[in-house]
């Protein structure tokens, strides 16, 4: 029997991180309940966040160094959130495409393990960069994520799996906007690595022609290829329970408003450069 499609939804306004984290929890609970009767959906949420720094489960919120970082980073205008995903500090914000696949790893035959799942995410991201932008990625850095070379990272991956259901996911730097924010932390604990982005690395498109929304179609198709699944837009009216959850988050994002603030620092370097 063929597997059902993965249903994806793209949020057009930047979302507050904590509210989006709560949405993942709501959908996880629904998936668990519906799985008992075989009606659960695999879902991919695609979005941008309002500026936020997140800490992984390796970093204790009671650690004085983490507390000092939280105070420093919130002073420059970002939120700070401790999460249960893998990894260490990272940044999310406008100009970066976030993907939260909420998938049942037991639906494959044989069931997919977490390492294979992370490999599938990396494969899809690398394939997208190559096919959409003629960007050559590198295996010179063996850390999780996608690198242009040993010192320039364009995508991060941090996942959580509970009851064989995935949460969290990946972030892909699309425009230069996130880069100055990344300069404020040692992202993912990698001292000698800088954030890179598609806009300046693309060999096919000029920086002005690269946008987050413009990456959606190609990336979803390549994720489907990596997972061996069809991808379909989520019909919120056909799935009223899921639709209501998503519409509530979108309404909150509308009330908060779009993100128009100028970048934190006017960086003079390109996306694919050194300190």
C-alpha positions as CSV (number, residue, x, y, z in Angstrom):
1,X,0.0,0.0,0.0
2,X,1.4,3.4,-1.0
3,X,2.1,5.9,1.7
4,X,-0.2,9.0,2.1
5,X,1.2,12.4,1.1
6,X,3.0,14.8,3.5
7,X,0.8,17.9,3.8
8,X,2.6,21.2,4.0
9,X,1.5,24.7,5.0
10,X,3.5,28.0,4.5
11,X,2.9,30.9,6.9
12,X,3.3,34.2,5.1
13,X,4.0,36.3,8.2
14,X,6.9,35.8,10.6
15,X,5.7,33.8,13.7
16,X,6.6,34.2,17.3
17,X,8.7,31.2,18.3
18,X,7.0,30.2,21.5
19,X,3.6,30.2,19.9
20,X,4.8,28.1,17.0
21,X,6.4,25.6,19.5
22,X,3.0,25.3,21.2
23,X,1.5,24.6,17.8
24,X,3.9,21.7,17.3
25,X,2.9,20.3,20.7
26,X,-0.8,20.6,19.8
27,X,-0.2,18.8,16.5
28,X,1.9,16.1,18.2
29,X,-0.9,15.4,20.6
30,X,-3.4,15.2,17.8
31,X,-1.2,12.9,15.7
32,X,-0.9,10.5,18.7
33,X,-4.6,10.4,19.2
34,X,-5.4,9.9,15.5
35,X,-2.7,7.3,15.1
36,X,-4.6,4.9,17.2
37,X,-7.3,4.8,14.6
38,X,-5.0,5.2,11.6
39,X,-6.1,8.7,10.5
40,X,-3.1,10.9,11.5
41,X,-1.6,13.2,8.9
42,X,2.1,13.8,8.3
43,X,2.6,17.6,8.2
44,X,5.4,20.0,7.2
45,X,5.2,23.6,8.6
46,X,7.2,26.1,6.6
47,X,7.7,29.6,8.0
48,X,9.9,32.5,9.1
49,X,10.3,33.4,12.8
50,X,10.5,36.7,14.4
51,X,14.0,37.1,15.8
52,X,14.8,34.5,18.4
53,X,17.8,32.7,19.9
54,X,17.1,29.1,21.0
55,X,19.2,26.9,23.3
56,X,19.2,23.1,23.0
57,X,18.7,20.6,25.7
58,X,22.4,20.3,26.3
59,X,22.4,23.9,27.8
60,X,20.8,24.2,31.3
61,X,18.7,27.3,31.8
62,X,20.2,27.6,35.3
63,X,23.8,27.8,34.0
64,X,25.1,31.3,34.8
65,X,26.7,31.6,31.4
66,X,23.4,30.8,29.7
67,X,21.5,33.3,31.9
68,X,24.1,36.0,31.0
69,X,23.6,35.2,27.3
70,X,19.9,35.4,27.6
71,X,20.1,38.9,29.1
72,X,22.5,40.1,26.5
73,X,20.6,38.7,23.5
74,X,17.2,39.9,24.7
75,X,18.7,43.4,25.1
76,X,19.4,43.6,21.3
77,X,15.8,42.8,20.5
78,X,15.4,39.1,20.1
79,X,13.5,36.5,22.1
80,X,15.4,33.7,24.0
81,X,13.9,30.3,24.4
82,X,15.2,27.0,25.9
83,X,14.0,24.0,23.8
84,X,14.1,20.2,23.9
85,X,15.7,19.8,20.5
86,X,19.2,18.6,20.0
87,X,22.1,20.9,19.5
88,X,23.2,24.2,21.2
89,X,22.5,27.9,20.4
90,X,21.1,28.9,17.1
91,X,19.2,31.8,15.7
92,X,15.9,32.0,13.8
93,X,14.5,35.1,12.1
94,X,13.3,36.8,8.9
95,X,15.2,35.9,5.8
96,X,15.5,32.3,7.0
97,X,13.2,29.4,5.9
98,X,12.2,27.2,8.8
99,X,10.9,23.7,8.2
100,X,9.1,21.7,10.9
101,X,8.4,18.2,9.6
102,X,5.9,16.5,11.9
103,X,6.3,13.0,10.6
104,X,5.6,9.4,11.7
105,X,8.9,7.6,11.3
106,X,7.1,4.3,11.7
107,X,5.3,4.8,8.4
108,X,8.3,3.6,6.3
109,X,9.2,0.0,5.8
110,X,11.4,-0.7,7.6
111,X,10.8,2.2,10.0
112,X,13.2,5.1,9.6
113,X,15.7,5.7,12.5
114,X,16.6,9.2,13.6
115,X,20.0,9.1,11.9
116,X,18.5,8.1,8.6
117,X,15.9,10.8,9.0
118,X,18.5,13.5,9.6
119,X,20.3,12.2,6.5
120,X,17.2,12.6,4.5
121,X,16.8,16.2,5.6
122,X,20.5,16.9,4.7
123,X,20.1,15.2,1.3
124,X,17.0,17.3,0.4
125,X,18.7,20.6,1.4
126,X,21.9,19.8,-0.5
127,X,19.9,18.7,-3.5
128,X,17.8,21.9,-3.4
129,X,20.9,24.1,-3.3
130,X,22.5,22.3,-6.2
131,X,19.4,22.0,-8.4
132,X,17.9,25.4,-7.7
133,X,21.0,27.5,-7.3
134,X,24.0,25.6,-8.6
135,X,25.5,25.8,-5.1
136,X,28.1,23.2,-4.4
137,X,28.0,22.0,-0.8
138,X,30.9,20.5,1.1
139,X,31.5,17.6,3.4
140,X,34.6,19.2,4.8
141,X,32.9,19.8,8.1
142,X,31.3,16.7,9.5
143,X,28.9,18.4,11.9
144,X,25.2,18.1,11.3
145,X,23.9,20.7,8.9
146,X,24.8,21.9,5.4
147,X,28.0,23.7,4.7
148,X,29.4,25.5,1.7
149,X,32.9,24.7,3.0
150,X,34.4,23.9,6.4
151,X,33.8,27.4,7.8
152,X,30.5,28.6,6.1
153,X,27.2,27.0,7.1
154,X,24.0,27.6,5.2
155,X,21.5,25.3,6.9
156,X,21.1,23.9,10.4
157,X,19.2,20.7,11.6
158,X,18.0,20.1,15.1
159,X,15.3,17.5,15.7
160,X,13.3,15.8,18.4
161,X,11.6,12.4,18.1
162,X,8.9,11.2,20.6
163,X,6.8,8.1,20.1
164,X,8.3,7.9,16.6
165,X,6.8,11.3,15.8
166,X,9.3,14.1,14.7
167,X,9.3,17.7,15.8
168,X,11.6,20.8,15.2
169,X,13.5,20.3,12.0
170,X,15.7,22.6,9.8
171,X,16.6,26.2,9.1
172,X,17.9,27.4,5.7
173,X,19.5,30.9,5.5
174,X,18.0,32.5,2.3
175,X,18.7,36.2,2.5
176,X,21.5,38.1,4.2
177,X,19.3,39.4,7.0
178,X,20.0,36.6,9.6
179,X,23.8,36.9,9.3
180,X,24.4,39.8,11.7
181,X,22.2,38.2,14.3
182,X,24.2,34.9,14.0
183,X,27.4,37.0,14.7
184,X,26.1,37.5,18.3
185,X,26.5,33.8,19.3
186,X,28.6,30.7,18.6
187,X,25.9,28.9,16.7
188,X,25.7,25.1,17.3
189,X,28.9,25.3,19.3
190,X,31.1,25.7,16.2
191,X,33.7,28.3,17.0
192,X,35.2,28.6,13.6
193,X,32.0,28.5,11.5
194,X,30.1,31.5,10.2
195,X,26.6,31.7,8.8
196,X,26.2,31.7,5.0
197,X,23.1,32.3,2.9
198,X,21.7,31.4,-0.5
199,X,21.4,34.9,-1.9
200,X,25.1,35.6,-2.2
201,X,26.2,32.0,-2.9
202,X,23.7,31.3,-5.7
203,X,25.3,30.8,-9.1
204,X,22.0,31.0,-10.9
205,X,20.1,34.0,-9.4
206,X,21.1,37.5,-8.4
207,X,20.8,38.3,-4.7
208,X,17.7,40.5,-5.3
209,X,15.9,37.7,-7.0
210,X,16.2,35.3,-4.0
211,X,13.4,35.2,-1.4
212,X,12.1,32.9,1.2
213,X,8.8,32.4,-0.5
214,X,10.6,31.7,-3.8
215,X,12.3,28.6,-2.2
216,X,9.0,26.9,-1.1
217,X,8.0,25.0,-4.2
218,X,11.4,23.6,-5.1
219,X,12.3,22.6,-1.5
220,X,9.0,20.9,-0.8
221,X,9.4,18.8,-4.0
222,X,12.9,17.8,-3.0
223,X,11.9,16.9,0.5
224,X,9.2,14.7,-1.0
225,X,11.9,13.0,-3.1
226,X,14.1,12.4,-0.1
227,X,11.3,10.9,1.9
228,X,9.8,9.0,-1.0
229,X,6.5,10.7,-0.5
230,X,4.1,12.9,-2.4
231,X,3.8,16.5,-1.1
232,X,0.5,18.3,-1.1
233,X,-0.7,21.7,0.2
234,X,-2.7,21.3,3.4
235,X,-6.4,22.2,2.8
236,X,-7.3,23.9,6.1
237,X,-11.1,23.5,5.4
238,X,-10.8,19.8,4.7
239,X,-8.9,19.3,8.0
240,X,-10.9,21.5,10.4
241,X,-9.1,20.5,13.6
242,X,-5.6,21.1,12.2
243,X,-7.0,24.1,10.3
244,X,-8.3,25.8,13.4
245,X,-4.9,25.4,15.2
246,X,-3.1,26.9,12.2
247,X,-5.5,29.8,11.7
248,X,-5.2,30.7,15.4
249,X,-1.5,31.1,15.0
250,X,-1.9,33.1,11.8
251,X,-4.3,35.4,13.5
252,X,-1.9,36.0,16.4
253,X,0.9,36.8,13.8
254,X,-1.4,39.3,12.1
255,X,-2.1,41.0,15.4
256,X,1.6,41.2,16.2
257,X,2.3,42.6,12.7
258,X,5.0,42.0,10.1
259,X,8.7,42.3,10.9
260,X,10.0,45.6,9.4
261,X,12.9,46.4,11.8
262,X,16.2,47.2,10.2
263,X,18.9,44.4,10.5
264,X,20.8,44.4,13.8
265,X,24.1,45.3,12.2
266,X,24.8,46.6,8.7
267,X,27.3,43.8,7.8
268,X,29.9,44.8,5.3
269,X,30.9,41.3,4.4
270,X,29.1,39.1,2.0
271,X,27.1,36.0,3.0
272,X,29.9,33.8,1.9
273,X,32.9,35.4,3.6
274,X,35.2,35.4,6.6
275,X,35.2,37.3,9.9
